[in-house]
Amino acid sequence: MSGETVGTEESSGREAGPDARRREQRGWYFYDFACSVYSTSVLTVFLGPYLTSVAKAAADADGFVHPLGIPVRAGSVFPYAVSVSVVLAVLVMPLAGAAADRTGRKKPLLAAAAYLGAAATAGMFFLSGDRYLLGAGLLIVANASLAVSMVLYNAYLPQIADPEERDGVSSRGWAFGYTSGALVLVLNLVLYSGHESFGLSESTAVRICLASAGLWWGAWTLVPLRRLRDRRVAPSGEGAVGAGWRQLIATLKDMRRHPLTLSFLLAYLVYNDGVQTVISQASVYGSEELGLDQTTLITAVLLVQVLAVAGALGMGRLARTYGAKRTILGSLAVWTLILAAGYFLPARAPGFFYCMAGAIGLVLGGSQALSRSLFSHLVPRGKEAEYFSAYEMSDRGLSWLGPLVFGLAFQVTGSYRDAIISLVIFFALGSVLLARVPVRQAVAAAGNPVPDRI
C-alpha cells in the first residue's frame, strides 16, 4: 500500500466539505455495527459449543472424526477451523489491500468480502445432525471474510477523517460495534432461554441465532455501502498480487532498520494471539468442561462487553500515571492469573465463571487499546500507513497459533483444562519480550518525541 497512493486518496477525500465528510463517517461507523455481531454471537458464544456437539455426533466410539482420513478429536474441530481461517486470511489480506490501493475501488471489494462472510454465516442455519464439515467450512469462509473486510474498512479512516479527528472517529466506530454486539446478544438470550415458548427446539434456536447474525451483518452493511465513496488513485502499474506481497515484505525489511519497533511488534503478536484465543475458546471451555448452559455463556459475554469499555477507560488512566508499558505488563499478569483460575474453576458453578468473565472484560479493551497507542509512538514519521498495515496483520491475521495450540493440547490430552492452561505460554513469553523492549529508547530511535510517561 504505497505512500503515494495513500496521499492521493487522502487529498481527494478532503475535497469534500465537512458535512459530506461527517456523512461518510456516520456511514463508516455502521460497518462495525454490522459485523461485530458475528464476533460476539457467532464466534464467541454459539458456534464453538454447537459445532463441537455436531462433531461429537459424527465421531466414532473413541470420540474422533476423520476429515480427509485424519483422526481428529471432535473437541478440536472448532479451534482447528479457526486456525485454518486465519491462515487463509493471511494469504488473502495483502491481495485485497493491494487491489484496493491499485484501483481505488475499496467499496466493491468491501461489499464482496462482507456479503461472502454474511452468506456463510446465514448458511449456518443448515448446520445440523453430523454435518461438522459443513460447519467448519462455513466458519473458515466467514472468519476469513471478516478479516479481509476489516482491512478494507480500516483503510477508509484516513480518507474520511482529518488527523485530529481520527481518534474520535475510530473510538465511535468501536463503540458502535460493542453496542450492536450487546444488543443482539440480549435478543439471542430472549430467544434461546424462551425457545420452548416459541415452539422451537434448542438446536433450532441456536441455528436461528447463528443465521440471524449473518442477516444482520448483510442488512446493516448497506448503510456504509451507500454512504462511503471511492476515490480516484494514480495507477501504479503493478498487479494486485505482486504489489500486496511486495509492500508487506518491503515494510518488514524497513522494520529491520528499527529493531526496537520490530521487537515490540513481535511481543504484541505473541500475547495478542493468547488474548484472541481465550476470547474465541472461552465458550467451548465453559460448555464442554464446566457444563454451563448457553444462557450462562450469553450473559457472561454480555458482562465482558460492558466491562470492556470501563476497563479500557480505567487502564487509560493507569497508563497516564504508570506508563503504557507497565500497565500492559500488569494486564498480562492478570491474563495469566485468569487462565490459572480458569484451570481450577469447579464445574457447574456459574458464579465463578462470571467472576472470570468480569476479569477478562476489565483487561480486554485496555490491553488492546494501549498496545495500539504504544505502537503509534514507535512508528517512524511518514511510515504510518505501511507500519499500521503490518500491525493490522499482527492483530487480525496472525492469530492462528493459539487456536492450534489449544486444539493440539486437547487432541493429545483429551482435557479442556490442559488446553486452557497451555495458553499461559503466550502471556508469559509475551511479557518477557515486552519487558525487554526499552520503549523510551525505541520512541527516540523512531524519531518521535518521548512522552513523560510511556
C-alpha positions in Angstrom: 0.0 0.0 0.0 2.2 2.7 -1.3 2.6 6.1 0.4 1.9 7.8 -3.0 -1.4 6.1 -3.3 -2.5 7.0 0.3 -1.5 10.6 -0.2 -3.5 10.8 -3.4 -6.6 9.3 -1.7 -6.4 11.5 1.4 -6.2 14.7 -0.6 -9.2 13.7 -2.7 -11.1 12.9 0.5 -10.6 16.3 1.8 -12.0 17.9 -1.3 -15.4 17.1 0.1 -16.9 19.6 2.6 -17.2 18.9 6.3 -20.8 17.9 6.0 -20.1 15.3 3.4 -17.2 14.0 5.4 -19.3 13.7 8.5 -22.0 11.8 6.5 -19.3 9.4 5.4 -18.1 9.0 8.9 -21.6 8.2 10.1 -21.9 5.6 7.4 -18.5 4.1 8.3 -19.5 3.6 11.9 -22.2 1.2 10.7 -19.9 -1.4 9.3 -18.6 -2.1 12.8 -22.3 -2.1 13.9 -23.0 -4.7 11.2 -20.1 -7.1 11.5 -19.4 -7.1 15.3 -22.4 -9.3 15.8 -20.6 -12.1 14.1 -17.6 -11.8 16.5 -19.8 -11.8 19.6 -22.8 -14.0 18.9 -21.2 -16.5 16.4 -17.5 -16.8 17.2 -17.6 -16.1 20.9 -20.9 -17.6 22.1 -22.8 -20.0 19.9 -20.7 -21.7 17.2 -17.9 -23.2 19.4 -20.1 -25.3 21.6 -22.6 -26.1 18.9 -20.1 -27.1 16.3 -18.4 -29.3 18.9 -21.7 -31.0 19.6 -22.2 -31.6 15.9 -18.7 -33.1 15.6 -19.4 -35.3 18.6 -22.5 -36.6 16.8 -20.3 -37.6 13.8 -17.5 -39.1 16.0 -16.6 -42.7 16.3 -16.7 -44.7 19.6 -13.3 -43.2 20.6 -14.5 -39.6 20.1 -12.6 -39.0 16.8 -13.8 -37.7 13.4 -11.8 -38.3 10.3 -11.7 -35.4 7.8 -9.6 -36.4 4.8 -8.8 -39.6 6.7 -7.0 -37.8 9.5 -8.1 -38.7 13.1 -9.2 -35.5 14.9 -10.8 -35.3 18.3 -14.3 -33.9 18.0 -13.5 -31.2 20.5 -10.5 -30.0 18.4 -12.6 -29.3 15.2 -13.6 -25.8 16.2 -10.1 -24.4 17.2 -8.5 -26.1 14.2 -11.1 -24.4 11.9 -10.4 -21.0 13.5 -6.7 -21.6 12.9 -7.2 -22.5 9.3 -9.4 -19.5 8.7 -6.8 -17.1 10.0 -4.1 -18.7 7.8 -6.4 -18.2 4.8 -7.0 -14.6 5.8 -3.2 -14.0 6.0 -2.9 -15.1 2.3 -5.8 -13.0 1.1 -5.5 -9.8 3.1 -2.4 -8.4 1.2 -4.0 -9.2 -2.1 -7.2 -7.4 -1.2 -5.3 -4.4 0.2 -3.1 -4.1 -3.0 -6.2 -4.4 -5.3 -7.9 -1.7 -3.3 -4.8 0.6 -3.5 -4.2 -0.1 -7.2 -7.8 0.5 -8.3 -9.2 2.8 -5.7 -12.3 0.7 -5.6 -12.5 -0.3 -2.0 -16.3 -0.3 -1.8 -16.9 -3.2 -4.3 -14.2 -5.3 -2.5 -15.6 -4.5 0.9 -19.1 -5.5 -0.4 -17.7 -8.8 -1.8 -15.9 -9.7 1.5 -18.8 -8.6 3.7 -21.5 -10.4 1.8 -19.5 -13.6 1.4 -19.0 -13.6 5.1 -22.6 -12.8 5.8 -23.8 -15.5 3.4 -21.6 -18.1 5.1 -22.9 -17.1 8.5 -26.5 -17.2 7.4 -25.8 -20.7 5.9 -25.0 -21.9 9.4 -28.8 -22.4 9.8 -28.3 -25.6 7.9 -25.7 -26.9 10.4 -27.4 -29.8 12.0 -27.1 -33.5 12.6 -23.5 -34.7 12.0 -22.5 -32.0 9.3 -19.4 -30.9 11.1 -17.5 -30.4 7.8 -20.2 -28.0 6.6 -19.8 -26.1 9.9 -16.0 -26.0 9.7 -16.1 -24.8 6.1 -18.7 -22.1 6.8 -16.6 -20.9 9.8 -13.4 -20.8 7.7 -15.1 -18.7 5.0 -16.9 -16.3 7.4 -13.9 -15.7 9.6 -11.5 -15.1 6.7 -14.1 -12.8 5.0 -14.4 -10.8 8.2 -10.6 -10.3 8.5 -10.4 -9.2 4.8 -13.3 -6.8 5.1 -11.8 -5.2 8.2 -8.6 -4.3 6.3 -10.7 -2.6 3.7 -12.9 -0.9 6.3 -10.0 0.4 8.3 -8.4 1.7 5.1 -11.2 4.3 4.8 -10.3 6.0 8.0 -7.5 8.3 6.6 -9.8 9.3 3.8 -12.9 10.3 5.8 -11.2 11.9 8.9 -8.5 14.5 9.3 -5.6 13.6 11.6 -7.1 15.4 14.6 -10.4 13.7 14.1 -9.2 10.1 13.8 -9.0 9.1 17.4 -12.6 10.2 18.0 -13.9 8.7 14.8 -12.2 5.4 15.4 -13.5 5.3 19.0 -17.0 5.9 17.9 -16.8 3.0 15.4 -15.5 0.8 18.2 -18.4 1.9 20.4 -21.0 1.1 17.7 -19.6 -2.4 17.4 -19.9 -3.1 21.1 -23.4 -1.6 21.2 -24.6 -3.9 18.4 -22.9 -6.9 19.9 -24.6 -6.3 23.3 -28.0 -5.6 21.7 -28.1 -8.7 19.6 -26.9 -10.9 22.5 -29.8 -9.7 24.5 -32.2 -10.7 21.7 -30.4 -14.0 21.5 -30.8 -14.5 25.2 -34.6 -13.9 24.9 -34.9 -16.4 22.0 -32.6 -19.1 23.5 -33.9 -19.0 27.0 -37.6 -19.0 25.8 -37.2 -21.3 22.9 -39.8 -23.7 24.2 -42.4 -20.9 24.5 -41.7 -20.1 20.8 -42.2 -23.7 19.9 -38.5 -24.2 18.9 -36.1 -26.9 19.9 -32.8 -25.9 21.5 -30.9 -26.8 18.3 -33.2 -24.7 16.1 -32.9 -21.7 18.4 -29.1 -21.8 18.2 -29.2 -22.1 14.4 -31.6 -19.1 14.2 -29.2 -17.1 16.4 -26.3 -18.1 14.1 -28.1 -17.3 10.9 -29.6 -14.1 12.2 -26.1 -12.7 12.8 -25.4 -13.2 9.0 -28.7 -11.4 8.1 -27.8 -8.6 10.5 -24.3 -8.3 9.0 -25.6 -8.2 5.5 -28.5 -5.8 6.2 -26.5 -3.1 8.1 -23.7 -3.3 5.6 -26.0 -1.5 3.2 -25.5 1.7 5.2 -21.7 2.1 4.7 -22.0 0.9 1.1 -24.5 3.7 0.4 -22.5 6.5 2.2 -18.9 5.7 1.6 -17.4 6.7 -1.8 -14.4 5.5 -3.7 -11.5 7.9 -4.6 -9.5 8.0 -7.8 -5.9 7.0 -7.4 -2.9 7.2 -9.6 -2.4 3.8 -11.3 0.7 2.1 -10.1 1.0 -0.3 -13.0 1.5 -3.3 -10.6 -0.6 -6.3 -10.3 -2.5 -6.7 -7.0 -0.9 -10.0 -6.1 2.7 -8.8 -6.6 2.1 -5.3 -5.1 0.5 -6.6 -2.0 3.2 -9.1 -1.0 6.0 -6.7 -2.2 4.7 -3.9 0.0 4.4 -6.2 3.1 7.9 -7.6 2.5 9.3 -4.1 2.0 7.7 -2.9 5.2 9.2 -5.8 7.2 12.6 -5.1 5.7 12.3 -1.5 6.6 11.5 -2.5 10.2 14.9 -4.1 10.4 16.3 -0.5 10.5 14.1 -0.1 13.6 14.8 -3.3 15.6 13.1 -2.0 18.8 9.9 -1.3 16.9 10.1 -4.8 15.4 10.7 -6.2 18.9 7.6 -4.6 20.3 5.6 -5.9 17.3 6.9 -9.4 18.0 5.9 -9.2 21.7 2.4 -7.9 20.7 2.0 -10.7 18.1 2.7 -13.3 20.9 0.5 -12.0 23.7 -2.4 -10.8 21.4 -2.5 -14.4 20.0 -3.2 -15.5 23.6 -5.9 -12.9 24.0 -7.7 -13.8 20.8 -7.6 -17.5 21.6 -9.0 -17.0 25.1 -11.9 -15.0 23.7 -12.7 -17.5 20.9 -12.4 -20.6 23.0 -13.9 -19.5 26.4 -17.4 -20.6 25.4 -16.2 -24.1 24.4 -14.4 -24.4 27.7 -17.4 -23.2 29.6 -19.9 -25.6 27.9 -17.7 -28.7 27.5 -15.5 -28.7 30.6 -17.6 -26.7 33.1 -21.0 -27.9 31.9 -22.5 -24.4 31.7 -25.6 -23.8 29.7 -25.9 -21.3 26.8 -27.8 -18.8 28.9 -24.9 -18.5 31.3 -22.5 -18.2 28.4 -24.5 -15.4 26.8 -24.8 -13.4 30.0 -21.1 -13.8 30.7 -20.2 -12.4 27.3 -22.6 -9.5 27.9 -20.7 -8.8 31.1 -17.5 -8.8 29.1 -18.9 -6.4 26.6 -20.0 -3.9 29.3 -16.8 -4.1 31.4 -14.5 -3.9 28.4 -15.5 -0.2 28.0 -15.0 0.6 31.6 -11.7 -1.4 31.7 -10.3 0.5 28.7 -11.1 3.8 30.3 -9.6 2.7 33.6 -6.4 1.3 32.1 -6.1 4.5 30.2 -6.0 6.4 33.4 -3.4 4.0 34.9 -1.3 4.5 31.8 -1.2 8.2 32.4 0.2 7.5 35.9 2.4 4.5 35.4 3.0 4.5 31.6 1.5 2.3 28.9 4.2 -0.4 29.0 3.9 -1.0 32.8 0.1 -1.0 32.5 0.1 -3.5 29.7 2.6 -5.8 31.6 0.2 -5.6 34.6 -2.7 -6.6 32.3 -0.7 -9.6 31.0 -0.1 -10.7 34.6 -3.9 -10.5 35.2 -4.5 -12.6 32.0 -2.1 -15.2 33.4 -4.0 -15.3 36.7 -7.3 -15.6 34.8 -6.1 -18.7 33.0 -4.7 -20.2 36.2 -8.1 -19.6 37.9 -9.9 -21.0 34.9 -7.9 -24.2 35.2 -9.3 -24.7 38.7 -12.8 -23.5 38.2 -15.3 -26.0 39.5 -17.9 -27.5 37.1 -21.4 -26.2 37.0 -20.6 -23.1 39.1 -21.8 -20.1 37.0 -20.9 -17.6 39.7 -17.2 -18.4 39.4 -17.4 -18.2 35.6 -19.0 -14.8 35.8 -16.1 -13.6 38.0 -13.7 -14.9 35.3 -15.7 -13.1 32.6 -15.6 -9.9 34.6 -11.9 -10.1 35.0 -11.5 -10.6 31.2 -13.7 -7.6 30.5 -11.6 -5.4 32.7 -8.3 -6.2 30.9 -9.6 -6.9 27.4 -10.3 -3.5 26.0 -7.4 -1.8 27.8 -4.7 -4.2 26.8 -5.5 -3.9 23.2 -6.2 -0.1 23.2 -2.9 0.7 25.0 -0.9 -1.7 22.7 -2.1 0.3 19.7 -1.4 3.6 21.2 2.1 2.5 22.4 2.9 1.2 18.9 1.9 4.5 17.4 4.9 6.1 19.3 7.3 3.6 17.7 6.4 4.3 14.1 8.8 6.5 12.1 7.2 9.6 10.7 6.0 9.1 7.1 5.7 5.4 7.6 2.3 5.3 9.5 0.2 3.7 6.8 2.5 0.8 6.0 3.6 0.1 9.6 0.0 0.0 10.8 -0.8 -2.3 7.9 1.7 -4.7 9.4 0.2 -4.1 12.8 -3.2 -5.0 11.4 -1.8 -8.2 10.1 -0.4 -9.0 13.5 -3.7 -8.1 15.2 -6.1 -10.0 12.9 -4.1 -12.0 10.5 -1.5 -13.9 12.6 -3.6 -15.1 15.5 -3.6 -18.7 14.3 -1.0 -20.3 16.6 -3.1 -20.0 19.8 -6.1 -21.9 18.5 -3.7 -24.5 17.0 -2.0 -25.0 20.4 -5.4 -25.1 22.2 -6.6 -27.8 19.7 -3.4 -29.8 19.8 -3.5 -29.8 23.7 -7.0 -31.1 23.7 -6.1 -33.6 20.9 -3.3 -35.0 22.9 -4.7 -34.9 26.4 -8.5 -35.0 25.9 -8.8 -32.3 28.6 -10.0 -28.8 28.1 -8.4 -27.8 31.4 -5.0 -28.8 29.9 -5.9 -26.9 26.7 -6.8 -23.7 28.5 -3.7 -23.7 30.7 -1.5 -24.3 27.7 -2.3 -20.7 26.6 -0.3 -19.3 29.6 2.8 -19.6 27.4 1.6 -16.8 25.2 1.2 -14.4 28.0 4.4 -15.4 29.8 6.5 -15.2 26.6 4.8 -12.0 25.5 5.5 -10.4 28.9 9.2 -11.3 28.7 9.5 -10.0 25.2 7.7 -6.7 26.0 9.7 -6.2 29.2 12.9 -6.4 27.2 11.8 -3.5 24.9 13.3 -0.2 26.1 10.3 1.8 24.9 11.8 5.3 25.6 14.8 4.4 23.6 12.5 2.9 20.9 10.5 6.1 20.6 13.6 8.2 20.3 15.1 5.8 17.7 11.9 6.2 15.6 12.5 9.9 15.6 9.5 10.8 17.7 9.3 13.0 20.9 9.4 10.9 24.0 6.4 11.4 26.3 6.9 11.9 30.0 5.0 8.7 30.8 5.3 5.7 28.5 
